[in-house]
Amino acid sequence: MKIGILAVQGDFEAHQKMIERLGAETAFVKAAADLEAVDALVLPGGESTTQLQFLNDEGLFQPIAERGGKTLPIFGTCAGAILLAKEVKNPAQASLGLVDMTVVRNAYGPQIESCVTRGITTLSDQPIEMVFIRAPMIERVGPGVEVMARRDDKPILVRQGRILAATFHPELTEDATIHSYFLKLVRDER
């Protein structure tokens, strides 16, 4: 099993270290041809408009939009979650539209409002560490979206089929709970 990681910006290397620590192989995805060699894809944090432009420029947007959730499980964190949303606000922007949710960019305010907290998920009996950096807010989820964690009653970790989205950065912690769940999702549905 090889997990692709979009290697444009954000801490894609932290995702790599976490996934390899869990025993899976990784490959950086920078072109459409790279996508053919992986079994799943991680869309890391960063700036969603920059990543969207990169996806379009490198011919990655269409193959990800077509395969996402079908033959390509995807895990998006922060900006990656924005790219996965059906609707994006503040400001509105194009997206892959793979998860039936509305996301508000930078909803919690500027960088100074970033925080590290602990929260409960459906994946663990114990609270896990959650790093929020200029985080988006999931304003709405559709009926086919499972909410796996909340913060202030707003969804922060969701799953729709073979796609997982987090508004925080689990790759910046030592807790492998969410990455481990994603790898299980990839293995179980192959």
N, C-alpha and C positions, 0 to 999 in steps of 0.2 A: 504494500500500500504506500503510495507516494502522495503527500499533501503539498499542493502548490500554495505559495504565498505571494500575493501581489507585492512586488518589490519596487514601489515608487517612492513612498515617503512613509512617515510614521515609524514605529518601532517594529518593523517586520522581522528583524533579527531576534527580538524577544519572543515572538510567536515561534520562530524556528527553534530556538533553544527549548521552549516548553514542549513542543511536539516531539522533538528528537529525544528529550528526556523521558518521554512516554513510550519510546521505542519505535516511532514511525519515521519513515524517510521523508525528507522535504526537498522542494525545489523552488527556486525563485521564479516567478512568472513575470516576464517583461514584454512578451510578444505572443501573438495568437498561436504560434507553433508550440510555445511552452505549455499551453493549456492542454494540448493533445497528450502530453506525457504524464499527466497527474490524474489522480482519482477523486480529488476534492480540492476546494479552493478556500483560502482565508483572505478576506478583504480587511486589512488592518486600519488603524486610525490614521489621522493625518488631516488633510483638508479635502473635503468631498468634491469641491468644484475642480481642484487640481487633478484629483484622481479620475474624475469623470472625463476631463479633457484628455488625460493619458489613455484611458480605455478607448476613447474614440480615435485618437491619433494612431494608436498601435493596432487597431482592428480587433480589440478584445471585447468591446461592448456587445456586439451582436452575438458572438458565440457564447458569452456568459449569459446573456438574456435568454438565449434559446435553450441552453443546456441546464441552466441553474435550477436546482431542485429536482430535475428529472434524472439525467445521467451524471450530474455534477453537484454533489452536496456542497453547500457554502456556509461559512461562518464569518459574519461581519461584526467588527467591533468599532464602536464610535462612528467615525466617518464611513466605515464599511456598512454599518447598520443604516446610515442615511442612504447610501447607494442602493441598498436592497429594498427600500420602502416604495410602496405604490405611489405615495404622495409626499412631497417635501415642501415645507414652508420656511419662511424667514431667512432669505427669500425663497420663493418657489424655484425649483430647478428640475431638470430631467433626472431620471433615475432608472435603474434596471427594472423596477416595478415587480419584484419577485415575492415580496411579502405584503400581505394586505394590511398595511398600517400607514398611518400618517405620522411623520416625524417633523419636529420643529428643531431647526438647527440652532446651536448655541443657546438653548432654552434656559440654561441655568446661569447665564451671564458670562462675563469675561474670564480670562485666565485666573484672576485672583479668587474667583468663586470655585475653582477646582478643589476637590477634596478626596480624602481616602476615608472610607467608612467600612463597616461590616454589615452584611445583610443576609437574609434567609432566602434560599432558593428551594425549589422542589427537588434539587439534585443531592442535597446533603442535609443531615440532621443538625449540623453545626453551621453557624454563620460563616460566610466566606468574606475575604477582603475584597473590596471593590474600589477601583481607582477611577474617579470621574475627572476628566480634563476637558473643559469647554464642551461638556456633554450635550448631545441632543436629547430631546424628550419625546417619548412615544405618546402622542396625544390620543390616538385611536387605534384599535386593532379590530380586524374583521372576525367573523365567527369561526374561521378555520385556523386562527392563530392561538396557540397555547401560551399563556403567560406563565413564566417559570420563576420570575422574581419581580418584586415591586420596590419602589422607593417613593415615599410620600404618596402612596396609592397610585402611582403611575408605573406602567410596565417598564422594566429595564432589561429584561432577558426574555426573549420570545422565540418560539419555534413554529414554523409552518412547514410541515412535511420534512424534507431533507435540508431545510435552511434554518440556521440558528443566528440570532442577532442580539448583540449586547450593546447598550449605550455606554458601557464602561470598558475598562481595559484589564481583563483578567491576565493578560500576558505580562503585566507589570507587577505581578505578585508572585509568591512562591506556591500558591494554591493552584493545583492542576485540575481541580474538579470540572471546570467547564470545558477545557480542552480535552480532557479524558472522555467526557460525555460526547463531544463532537466526534472523536475518533471512533467511539462505539457506534454512533449514528452512521458513520461512513461504513464501518465493517458490517453492521447488521443489515444494511439495506443494499449491499452490493449484489 
